[in-house]
Amino acid sequence: MSDTTFTPVAAPAPIPVGEILPWAIFGGLLMIIAIYFVGTEEGAMALFSGGYVHEFVHDGRHLLGFPCH
């Protein structure tokens, strides 16, 4: 029987919060914009004229529970 030796695996280095924070803020901003377009872009609160944005996100509105009819 042969002896098997295992070499220790180096632990991954932690990512500093200073590097994560800008990406977390950017991701949060994208999520807020997405929720606006899915939930609010309709009628009197619309930033864009016409119903194109509403029709584009229509199924997402129903999936997330936003009323629109």
Phi, psi and omega in degrees: 000136181265152178273133178252129178246141178250132176270142181294140178267134180291138178288144179295146180284137178292147179270126180296146181299327180298333177274333181276325187304313179298322179289325178293319178295316179299315178296319177296320178296318177298321179293320178296318178296318179296317179296323177300309184293325179283321188264333190239338186289081181193138172067228187292334182269006186288136173275333182246139180284156182085174183253023186295315180294318179299315181292327179293322183256015186303311181293326176295326177300313180292322179297322181270357175088016177277131177283145177212001179244000000 
